[in-house]
């Protein structure tokens, strides 16, 4: 076990900059704060986006959002909308948005090592004319997140290259990892067999995807 006295912490930006020097001006200039044609193309091809939120007292949450590519709507150069799909009903992201509208989005495109980062202010919407365009498999969402873009820029490929995320040869064998049913059984002390939990989760995912 690591001795806490041996851990050297960083508590000010000045200390931080002693370790990591200021970036060149081009790094700051890459933020265009609007949805241009390139950002539109990436958003249109992204089937997976991470939504980061925080409550007013700093409790953070990152939620994965997945839909067929093109499901995130670009309403204009400064606004986009994400549909809410059936989930676990905890509403962690939405409760945070009501408390603190600042959000971060990270758009991924399979096989593309660069990612699109968007920061802005979110509003929860229960209905709007664009809800018809958020339908998937004939299902209209009950809620959507409307994001006013304040920052938008590309993130370089280094993280994906280091991780080899898209290279199947680096992927672990799925059977070497526990199933969600096994994890749920152990985390919650359930008496139900893990296989039965997995079967129920699979059926729920199939029946309540949208």
C-alpha positions in Angstrom: 0.0 0.0 0.0 1.3 3.5 -0.9 2.2 5.7 2.0 0.1 8.9 1.7 3.1 11.0 2.8 4.9 9.8 -0.4 2.3 11.3 -2.7 3.2 14.7 -4.0 0.0 16.6 -5.0 -0.5 19.6 -7.2 -2.8 22.3 -5.8 -2.4 25.4 -7.9 -2.2 26.2 -11.6 1.2 27.7 -11.2 2.4 24.3 -9.8 0.7 22.6 -12.7 2.4 24.8 -15.3 5.8 24.0 -13.7 5.2 20.4 -14.9 3.2 21.0 -18.1 4.2 24.2 -20.0 1.7 26.4 -21.8 0.5 25.1 -25.2 1.2 26.9 -28.4 -1.5 29.5 -29.4 -2.7 27.2 -32.1 -4.1 24.8 -29.4 -6.3 27.6 -28.1 -7.2 28.8 -31.5 -8.7 25.4 -32.6 -11.9 26.1 -30.6 -14.3 27.5 -33.2 -17.3 27.7 -30.8 -19.7 26.7 -33.6 -20.9 23.7 -35.6 -19.1 24.0 -39.0 -19.4 21.7 -42.0 -16.7 19.4 -40.6 -18.3 19.1 -37.2 -21.6 18.4 -38.9 -20.1 15.6 -40.8 -18.6 14.0 -37.7 -21.8 14.3 -35.8 -23.7 12.8 -38.7 -21.4 9.7 -38.6 -21.2 9.3 -34.8 -23.4 6.5 -33.3 -21.9 7.1 -29.8 -21.5 10.2 -27.7 -20.5 10.7 -24.0 -22.5 13.3 -22.1 -20.7 14.8 -19.1 -22.6 16.7 -16.4 -22.1 18.0 -12.9 -24.3 19.1 -10.1 -23.9 22.5 -8.5 -21.9 21.0 -5.7 -19.5 19.2 -8.1 -20.9 15.7 -8.2 -20.0 14.5 -11.7 -21.5 12.0 -14.1 -20.6 10.7 -17.6 -23.3 9.0 -19.5 -22.9 7.0 -22.7 -25.5 7.7 -25.4 -25.9 5.5 -28.4 -28.2 5.6 -31.4 -27.9 5.0 -35.2 -25.4 7.4 -36.7 -27.1 10.7 -37.6 -29.5 10.6 -34.7 -28.0 13.7 -33.0 -29.7 16.7 -34.7 -27.8 19.8 -35.6 -30.4 22.5 -35.5 -28.2 25.4 -36.5 -24.5 26.5 -36.2 -24.9 26.8 -32.4 -27.4 24.2 -31.3 -27.8 20.5 -31.3 -30.3 18.0 -29.8 -29.9 14.5 -28.3 -32.9 12.3 -27.7 -33.4 10.5 -24.5 -33.9 6.7 -24.8 -35.2 4.2 -22.2 -32.7 3.6 -19.4 -32.5 2.9 -15.7 -34.6 5.8 -14.6 -31.9 7.2 -12.3 -31.8 10.4 -14.4 -28.3 11.3 -13.1 -27.5 13.4 -16.2 -30.9 15.2 -16.2 -30.9 16.0 -12.5 -27.5 17.5 -12.9 -28.6 19.6 -15.9 -31.5 21.0 -13.9 -29.0 21.9 -11.2 -26.1 23.0 -13.4 -26.6 23.5 -17.2 -22.9 23.2 -18.2 -22.3 20.0 -20.1 -19.5 18.4 -22.2 -19.9 16.1 -25.1 -17.4 13.7 -26.8 -18.4 12.3 -30.2 -16.8 9.1 -31.4 -16.9 7.6 -34.9 -15.9 3.9 -35.2 -12.4 3.6 -36.7 -11.6 7.3 -36.4 -8.9 8.1 -33.9 -9.8 11.8 -33.5 -12.8 12.9 -31.5 -15.0 15.9 -31.5 -15.4 17.8 -28.2 -18.3 20.1 -27.5 -18.9 22.1 -24.4 -22.0 24.2 -23.8 -25.2 24.8 -21.8 -28.0 22.3 -21.8 -31.7 22.6 -21.5 -34.1 19.7 -21.0 -37.0 19.7 -23.5 -40.2 17.7 -23.2 -41.5 18.5 -26.6 -40.6 20.5 -29.7 -41.2 20.3 -33.5 -37.8 18.6 -34.0 -38.9 15.6 -31.8 -40.3 14.0 -35.0 -36.8 14.0 -36.4 -35.5 12.3 -33.3 -37.7 9.2 -33.8 -36.0 5.9 -34.2 -37.9 2.7 -35.1 -41.1 4.7 -34.9 -40.5 5.7 -31.3 -40.7 9.4 -30.4 -38.6 10.4 -27.4 -40.2 11.7 -24.2 -37.3 14.0 -23.5 -34.3 15.6 -25.3 -31.2 17.5 -24.4 -30.9 20.8 -26.2 -27.3 22.0 -26.2 -26.2 25.6 -26.9 -22.6 25.2 -28.1 -20.0 27.4 -26.4 -16.8 25.5 -27.3 -16.1 23.1 -30.1 -12.9 21.6 -31.2 -11.2 18.4 -32.4 -9.2 16.3 -30.0 -6.1 14.6 -31.4 -5.6 10.9 -32.0 -3.0 10.2 -29.3 -5.3 8.6 -26.7 -6.8 6.2 -29.3 -3.4 5.4 -30.8 -2.0 4.6 -27.3 -4.9 2.4 -26.4 -5.3 0.7 -29.8 -9.0 0.9 -29.2 -10.1 0.1 -32.7 -7.7 -2.8 -33.1 -9.5 -6.1 -32.5 -6.2 -7.9 -31.9 -5.8 -5.9 -28.6 -9.3 -6.7 -27.4 -9.6 -9.2 -24.4 -11.6 -12.4 -24.8 -15.1 -11.6 -23.7 -15.3 -14.7 -21.6 -12.3 -13.5 -19.6 -14.5 -10.7 -18.2 -17.5 -11.0 -15.9 -21.0 -10.6 -17.3 -23.2 -7.8 -16.0 -25.3 -10.4 -14.3 -22.3 -11.8 -12.4 -21.3 -8.2 -11.4 -24.9 -7.3 -10.3 -25.2 -10.5 -8.3 -22.0 -9.7 -6.4 -22.4 -6.0 -6.0 -25.9 -6.2 -4.7 -25.7 -9.6 -2.9 -28.5 -11.1 -5.0 -29.6 -14.7 -4.5 -30.7 -15.1 -8.1 -28.2 -17.1 -10.4 -26.1 -14.8 -12.6 -27.3 -16.6 -15.7 -30.9 -15.7 -14.9 -30.0 -12.1 -14.3 -28.1 -12.0 -17.6 -31.1 -13.5 -19.4 -33.4 -10.9 -17.9 -31.1 -8.1 -18.8 -30.8 -9.3 -22.4 -34.6 -9.6 -22.8 -35.0 -6.1 -21.3 -32.4 -4.6 -23.7 -34.1 -6.3 -26.7 -37.7 -5.3 -25.7 -37.0 -1.7 -24.4 -34.2 -0.5 -26.6 -36.4 2.5 -27.8 
